[in-house]
Amino acid sequence: MKPIGYLIPHITELDNLYLAYHKAQRGKMHQPEVQAFVKNLHHHLLALQQEIRSGKVQIGNYRYFTIYDPKERIICAGSFKERVLHHALMNVCHPYFEKYQIYDSYACRPQKGTYKALDRARYFSAKYAYFAKLDVRKYFETIDQTLLKTALRRLFKDNHLLRIFYQIINSYQTAPQKGLPIGNLCSQYFANHFLAQADHYAKQTLRMPAYVRYMDDMVLWHHHLPTLHRQVKQFEQFLQQQLNCTLKPTIINAISHGLPYLGYVVWQRSLTLASRSRKRFKRKALNLNRQLAQNTLTQEHYRQHMLPLLAFVQKAASYRLRQQVFANLP
């Protein structure tokens, strides 16, 4: 793929900056920081335009907090102006990142997502007898920043843009030259692009007939178990030696035993909830209804939280679980 250049003029167009602002403020207009930005919106966007043109952008003023659902993660929330910057960059750079993705990469992409990845996993699980599931240990925390910068240089030849990308990468580390902050838009694109290199190796070099990736959760399928073992070994070597990834133990099994994937268990002809997803649904549904009964949650906020929770469990065979949970709610 030919490297792309001369994107800064497009990124700094005022129309693009206004679009970036509108994307960044969705659902956040109640925040004091956003309200302060809006009061002098044109001035703030002009200032951001000048920062981007000069290459001296203000990055890394993170507010850290921890979430525990579904697992513990440290989130790095940037300033509102920084979030506008990220949207401005990706409004223009998105098509070039997207062009490098293979069809069966599903994270952080329009018309893709968790449920599309799951549908594809169900399709392959109905066709093939065996699967292998690979997962990078603490992926965002362990991304090799030097290798990431090299991957970005292969895609973009605009040195001005690359310097801004590098500032974003350098603004955070868990160890020397390691890690990306969870919680900003560019990190999602960078992390997805980094493992897209593995996608191309899987499809073009190993010729894997069936392969799906959702960020760092990768699954491949085959009818012939020895061939699957051989491909997995080569794929693991690529991830470890070329991308410096540390992998969790790979799961290789028959589809008849169930494929644990994205909070579900995929079978040849059905889909069920993973045990931790069942427990999570019970806990969150109980908590939401308790807050509603105590008037600490409005009806609107209750719907906003409960509807996606129901959508998640309804994707699988969960009728009895839902009956049981709602029969015991306050």
N, C-alpha and C positions, 0 to 999 in steps of 0.2 A: 504494500500500500504506500503510495507516494506521500511524503510528509507535507503537511499543510502549513502555509505561512500567511502573514499579513492580515491577521484577524483583529488586532487591537483597534483599528479604526471602526470596525463593525461593533465591537464590544462597547466602545465609548460613545456610540451614537445615543443621543438623549432619548429617542424612542425606546431603545433597548434598555436604558437605565430605568425609565418609567415602568416598562414591563417587568423588569426585575423587582422593582419596589412593590408592584401589585402582587406578584407571586410571594414575596417575602412576608407581606403583611396579612396574608389570608389567615383568619382565625386568631390574629394577634393584636387587633386594633385596640383591645382593652388595656394593653400593656403600656405603662408610662413611657418607656423608651421609644416605642413606636409612635405614640402621640406626640412626643417631643420632636421626633424626626419629621412628622407630617406638618407641623406648624410652620416649618421653613423648608418645605420639601424641595423646591427648585434649587435653593442654595445648597442643600446637602447633596443633591445629585450632581450639581456642578463641581462641588468639592471632590466627590468620588471620581468624577470624570477626570479631573486633574491628577488625582492620585494614580489612577490607572495609566494615564498617559506618561506620567513621570516614572512609573514603575515602583514608586515608594508608597505602597499600600500599607494600611495599618491592620495587622493580622495578629491573632493570638491572644486577644483579651478575653480569654475563656472564663465562663462561669461553670464550675464543675459540680455535678450532682450524680448520685447513684440510683439506678433503677434495679429492681429485683424480679422483673416479670418479662419474659419467662425465666431468665437467669440474670445473675448480677452483672451489671455493666456500668462503667463510668462514662457519663455523657458530658461532652464538652460543648457548651452552648456559647456561640460567638455573639458579639454585639449585633444589633439590628443592622447597622451599616455594613458589617462584614457579611451578614446573610444576603443583603442586597448585592454585594460584590459577587458572591458565589453564584447567584442566579444570573447576573449579568454575564459572567464568564460562560456558564453552561448553556444559556440561551443560544449562544453562538457556537460553542464547541460541541454541543450535544450531537449534531449529525455526524461528526467525525469520530467520536467515541462509538456511536451507534453502528457506523459502517464496519467497524472492526469486530463487532460481536457476531457470534454464530447464531443460528436460529434457536438452538436449545439452551441459550443463556437467559435466565428469567428474572434476575434481581434488578431493581432500579431502572426498568425500561418500560416505555409506554406499551399498552396492550399486552403486557406480560404479567409478572407478579406471581405470588404464592400459588394461587388456585390454578393458573395456567401451567405452572411447573408440576403441580400435583396431577393434573389431567394428563400431561405428557408421561409422567411416571406410571400412571395407571395404564396408559396405552402400551408402553413398552413391557410392563409387567404381565400383560395379557398375551404378549407375543413370545417372550423369552423365558427360559427355565431358571436362569441363575442371575444374580445381581452382585455387584460390589459397591459398597458405599464408603466414600472417603470424605474426611472432614479435617480442615486445618485447625490446629490447636491455637486458640486465642488469636484468630486471624488478624484483626485490625491492630492488635497490640504488637504483633511480630512481623508485620510487613517490612521487608528490606527497603529502606528509603533510597539507597543508591541504585538498586535494580529497578525500582519504580521510576526514578528519574530517567534512567536509560530507556525504559519502555515508552515514556512520554516523549522523549527526544526522537524516537522512531516515528511517532505519529505527527508531531508538530515541529516545524522548522523555524517558527517565530520565536526568536530568542527573548524578545520582550515578554511575550506571553509565558514562556517557560520560566523566566525569572520570577514571575508572580506565582506560578504553580509551585516552584521550589520554596518560595517564602511560606506558602500555605503548608507544605510538607514539613519544612524546618520548624514550624511554630509549635511542634509537639513531638515528644519522643518518650518512649517507655524505657529505652536503653539507647546507647549510642547508635545513631542511624537506624533506629527501629521504631515502627508504629505510625498509625494514623489516628487522628481524633474521631471518635464516634459522635455523630451529631451534626456534621456539616455536609452540605450538598456535594462539594468537590471531593470529599473523602469517599463518598459512595461511588462516584464516577471513577476515581483513581483505583479503588480497591477492586471494582468490577473489571476495569481494564487490565489490571495486573494479572488476574487469573484468566483473562481471555487468551493469554498466551498459552495456557494449559489446554484451553478448548481447541485451539488450532492444532496443537500437538496431538490431542486425542483423536480428532477427526481426520487430519491430513496425513500424519505420520503413522499412527497406530491403526487408522482406519476402523475405529470403533463403530459398530453398526448402530448402537443405541446408547446415547449419552445425554445426561441432563445436568445442568449446574444452576443452583440458586445461591449466589455469592460464593461461599466456600464449602457448601454442601454439594458434593459431586456423586453421581450415580452412573454406573455403566452396566449394561446387560449383555448376556450372550447365551446361546444354546449349549455351547461346548465348554465345560468347566475348566479343563486344562488350558484352553485358549484364554479364557477370562483371567485365570491366575497369571499367565504370562504377560498379558496386557496390563494388568494391575501392577505387576512388578516394574515394568518399564515406565508406567505412568507415575508411580511413586518416586522412582529415581529422577524423573524430570522435575517433579515438584520440589524434591529435596535438594537436588544438585544444581538445577538451573534457576529456581526461584527462591531457594533457601527457606522453604516452608517446613515447619514441624507438624507432622501429621498425627492425628489420633489413630489408635489401632483400626485398621481397615476391617469392615464387616463383609464377608463373602458368604453367601448362603443361597439356598433355593428359594424361589419366590413363594413356594408353598408354605414356607415358614414365616412369611410376612416381611415386607421392607419398611423399616421405621424411617419416615421422611417428613420433615416440616411439621411435626406435631401430630402426624397421623401414622397409621400402619396400612401400607398398600398390599393388597392381595390380588390374585389373578382376576377375581370377579367382584371384588368388593373393597370398601374403604372403611376403616374403623378409626376411632380416636386412640392415640397413644395414652398410656396410663397417666402420664403427667398432664396431658391436656384435659383428661376427665377431671382430675383433681383441681386443676386451675379453673375450669368452668364452674365447678361446684363452689369453690372459694369466692370467685369474683361475683357470681350471681347472688350468693348469700349476702355478700358485703354491699352490693348495690341496692338490694331490697331493704337491707337494714338501714342504710342511709336515707332511702326514700321514706321509710316508715318514721324515721326520726326527724324528717324535714330538714336534713342537712344536704339534700340533693334535690334539685328541681326536676320536674317531669321531663323537661327538655334535655337536661344533662343525663338523666337516667336513660332516655332513648338513645342519646348519642353513644353511650357506653354499652348498653345492652344489645343493640341491633348488630354491631359487628361481632360481638361475642356469640350471639345466636347464629349468625351467618357462618362462623367458624365451625361450630359443632354440627350444624345442619348439613354441612358438606359431607359428613360421614354418616354411617348408620348409627344414629344416636337417639332415636325416638324414646326408648325406655329410659335412657339417662335423663332426658329433658322432662319426661313425666315425673320421674322420681324427684328431681331437683325442685321443680316448681310446686310439687305437692307439699314440700317441706319448707317452703319460703314463708317468712313472716307476713 
